[in-house]
Amino acid sequence: MSLTATARPTPRTQPSQLTRTIAFVAYPGLTFLDLVGPLQVFSALPSVRDGFRVVVVAERLRVMGNDTPLDVVPDSTFDHTTDPYAVVVPGGLVSTPAAMADQSLLDGVRRAATNAEVIGSVRTGSLLLGVAGLLDGRRATTHRMFRDPLTAFGATPVAERWVEDGPYLTTDGVSAGIDMALHLVSRMTDQQTAREIQLLIEYDPQPPFGGIDRDTVDIAHHAPVAQQFLTETLTGHPDLLTLLRG
Amino acid sequence: MSLTATARPTPRTQPSQLTRTIAFVAYPGLTFLDLVGPLQVFSALPSVRDGFRVVVVAERLRVMGNDTPLDVVPDSTFDHTTDPYAVVVPGGLVSTPAAMADQSLLDGVRRAATNAEVIGSVRTGSLLLGVAGLLDGRRATTHRMFRDPLTAFGATPVAERWVEDGPYLTTDGVSAGIDMALHLVSRMTDQQTAREIQLLIEYDPQPPFGGIDRDTVDIAHHAPVAQQFLTETLTGHPDLLTLLRG
């Protein structure tokens, strides 16, 4: 795939023992912007700061779909990504329960997280961290529809845009992933570097109808929808369903 | 690629003559978020409104890179995407000049745009529209570094986040693509539908260090950088370079 060679930012240094690897986890059916928002932020990092590289890891190097028509090919595997500095797990919707039951994926996430100093998730990615046993005793958040089920994993659900607890950094909405990534770059380097990347990707959002007015969102309506969704998608995984229903 | 089947929103109707196709253009080296931001917005549309389908078109169905480590596979070709309702061309940075010299790509964009009611671009995507001869006499915008070169194509550069002129809708920064897409959904359907999608993808951006303060960005510094960039990347295309230098 030589076509890609000229398209990527050129790292100032070759990967070495001092290079910190930011590993984004890919799995079939994920919500694409959950992955690509923070991926775009971090992919700009090697062009402005030494010592970082970015990979997208999966169980195997295979073509996989997401919730858009654009199929993707990850560039590394869990076996080839040892001791990343940071692991980021994007969320999905229809795909999340299947991913939660994918022991091989969960094992990959656990291994990647073992020595990671940052273990992040976007939206329902925290359910994957939870079922992998990584959020026990931690404060965490996720898409609001699935916040309560976090308790099934020993986590304390928090109604914030993103929640930091030790190495864990979990977020709610899709686009919160971009904001979280800028925050994380700042934490890993400095605010100037994060601002430089923000300018590089011209991230200056101005939603045409304003932000989301939480007061108008029918939260009570969400709980049964979430339960029905879990029931339908977890039909083949009664143990997981029982766990999540509490 | 049956893996993708469960991950995509299920259109309520099968494609028919009444189905409007939103075609996103993919080419090697594009800026990934330019494509994926609006793609995520529009990929949610068929799940909330009948009569739309979304495709990512390229010259050929091949694996191609972008400015992140994640390679992608488009799901259609220009030959198989006749008369789309909308065409959206994402931008690139290092890749844009090569794309501007790719006559086959430009021909595909021109053909797709022939009967389109919406011809959109994100960031430097408008340079591709320009060199394809589509912006002559139009008001348009692009990444601020490359705004002046738009005049080479007979366009009038405008310093706005997005500019609408007839069927043309061009934007500046990367993330403006998401905002533009929500605006476009509203124009194509209604504001309620756009707000529903905004809630679905939980697009409620809150950049941790605020938006971009245009007053602190050294605009004068950009012109020579842009010229140097064009000179370096267009070495093999002196005619294009002469055109853009004005």
Chai-1 contact restraints between the chains, C-beta under 6 A:
chainA,res_idxA,chainB,res_idxB,connection_type,confidence,min_distance_angstrom,max_distance_angstrom,comment,restraint_id
A,M1,B,V63,contact,1.0,0.0,6.0,A-B,restraint_1
A,L3,B,P28,contact,1.0,0.0,6.0,A-B,restraint_2
A,L3,B,M64,contact,1.0,0.0,6.0,A-B,restraint_3
A,L3,B,G65,contact,1.0,0.0,6.0,A-B,restraint_4
A,T4,B,G65,contact,1.0,0.0,6.0,A-B,restraint_5
A,T6,B,V94,contact,1.0,0.0,6.0,A-B,restraint_6
A,A7,B,G29,contact,1.0,0.0,6.0,A-B,restraint_7
A,A7,B,G65,contact,1.0,0.0,6.0,A-B,restraint_8
A,A7,B,N66,contact,1.0,0.0,6.0,A-B,restraint_9
A,A7,B,D67,contact,1.0,0.0,6.0,A-B,restraint_10
A,A7,B,S95,contact,1.0,0.0,6.0,A-B,restraint_11
A,R8,B,D67,contact,1.0,0.0,6.0,A-B,restraint_12
A,P28,B,L3,contact,1.0,0.0,6.0,A-B,restraint_13
A,G29,B,A7,contact,1.0,0.0,6.0,A-B,restraint_14
A,F32,B,V36,contact,1.0,0.0,6.0,A-B,restraint_15
A,F32,B,Q40,contact,1.0,0.0,6.0,A-B,restraint_16
A,L33,B,V36,contact,1.0,0.0,6.0,A-B,restraint_17
A,L33,B,Q40,contact,1.0,0.0,6.0,A-B,restraint_18
A,V36,B,F32,contact,1.0,0.0,6.0,A-B,restraint_19
A,V36,B,V36,contact,1.0,0.0,6.0,A-B,restraint_20
A,L39,B,T68,contact,1.0,0.0,6.0,A-B,restraint_21
A,Q40,B,F32,contact,1.0,0.0,6.0,A-B,restraint_22
A,Q40,B,L33,contact,1.0,0.0,6.0,A-B,restraint_23
A,S43,B,T68,contact,1.0,0.0,6.0,A-B,restraint_24
A,V54,B,P69,contact,1.0,0.0,6.0,A-B,restraint_25
A,V55,B,P69,contact,1.0,0.0,6.0,A-B,restraint_26
A,V56,B,P69,contact,1.0,0.0,6.0,A-B,restraint_27
A,V56,B,L70,contact,1.0,0.0,6.0,A-B,restraint_28
A,V63,B,M1,contact,1.0,0.0,6.0,A-B,restraint_29
A,V63,B,V73,contact,1.0,0.0,6.0,A-B,restraint_30
A,M64,B,L3,contact,1.0,0.0,6.0,A-B,restraint_31
A,G65,B,L3,contact,1.0,0.0,6.0,A-B,restraint_32
A,G65,B,T4,contact,1.0,0.0,6.0,A-B,restraint_33
A,G65,B,A7,contact,1.0,0.0,6.0,A-B,restraint_34
A,N66,B,A7,contact,1.0,0.0,6.0,A-B,restraint_35
A,D67,B,A7,contact,1.0,0.0,6.0,A-B,restraint_36
A,T68,B,L39,contact,1.0,0.0,6.0,A-B,restraint_37
A,T68,B,S43,contact,1.0,0.0,6.0,A-B,restraint_38
A,P69,B,V54,contact,1.0,0.0,6.0,A-B,restraint_39
A,P69,B,V55,contact,1.0,0.0,6.0,A-B,restraint_40
A,P69,B,V56,contact,1.0,0.0,6.0,A-B,restraint_41
A,P69,B,D75,contact,1.0,0.0,6.0,A-B,restraint_42
A,L70,B,V56,contact,1.0,0.0,6.0,A-B,restraint_43
A,L70,B,V72,contact,1.0,0.0,6.0,A-B,restraint_44
A,D71,B,V73,contact,1.0,0.0,6.0,A-B,restraint_45
A,V72,B,L70,contact,1.0,0.0,6.0,A-B,restraint_46
A,V72,B,V72,contact,1.0,0.0,6.0,A-B,restraint_47
A,V73,B,V63,contact,1.0,0.0,6.0,A-B,restraint_48
A,V73,B,D71,contact,1.0,0.0,6.0,A-B,restraint_49
A,D75,B,P69,contact,1.0,0.0,6.0,A-B,restraint_50
A,V94,B,T6,contact,1.0,0.0,6.0,A-B,restraint_51
A,S95,B,A7,contact,1.0,0.0,6.0,A-B,restraint_52
A,G173,B,E202,contact,1.0,0.0,6.0,A-B,restraint_53
A,G173,B,D204,contact,1.0,0.0,6.0,A-B,restraint_54
A,V174,B,I201,contact,1.0,0.0,6.0,A-B,restraint_55
A,V174,B,E202,contact,1.0,0.0,6.0,A-B,restraint_56
A,S175,B,Y203,contact,1.0,0.0,6.0,A-B,restraint_57
A,S175,B,P205,contact,1.0,0.0,6.0,A-B,restraint_58
A,D179,B,Q206,contact,1.0,0.0,6.0,A-B,restraint_59
A,D179,B,P207,contact,1.0,0.0,6.0,A-B,restraint_60
A,D179,B,P208,contact,1.0,0.0,6.0,A-B,restraint_61
A,L182,B,P208,contact,1.0,0.0,6.0,A-B,restraint_62
A,H183,B,P208,contact,1.0,0.0,6.0,A-B,restraint_63
A,R195,B,F209,contact,1.0,0.0,6.0,A-B,restraint_64
A,L199,B,I212,contact,1.0,0.0,6.0,A-B,restraint_65
A,I201,B,V174,contact,1.0,0.0,6.0,A-B,restraint_66
A,E202,B,G173,contact,1.0,0.0,6.0,A-B,restraint_67
A,E202,B,V174,contact,1.0,0.0,6.0,A-B,restraint_68
A,Y203,B,S175,contact,1.0,0.0,6.0,A-B,restraint_69
A,D204,B,G173,contact,1.0,0.0,6.0,A-B,restraint_70
A,D204,B,G211,contact,1.0,0.0,6.0,A-B,restraint_71
A,D204,B,I212,contact,1.0,0.0,6.0,A-B,restraint_72
A,P205,B,S175,contact,1.0,0.0,6.0,A-B,restraint_73
A,P205,B,P205,contact,1.0,0.0,6.0,A-B,restraint_74
A,Q206,B,D179,contact,1.0,0.0,6.0,A-B,restraint_75
A,P207,B,D179,contact,1.0,0.0,6.0,A-B,restraint_76
A,P208,B,D179,contact,1.0,0.0,6.0,A-B,restraint_77
A,P208,B,L182,contact,1.0,0.0,6.0,A-B,restraint_78
A,P208,B,H183,contact,1.0,0.0,6.0,A-B,restraint_79
A,F209,B,R195,contact,1.0,0.0,6.0,A-B,restraint_80
A,G211,B,D204,contact,1.0,0.0,6.0,A-B,restraint_81
A,I212,B,L199,contact,1.0,0.0,6.0,A-B,restraint_82
A,I212,B,D204,contact,1.0,0.0,6.0,A-B,restraint_83
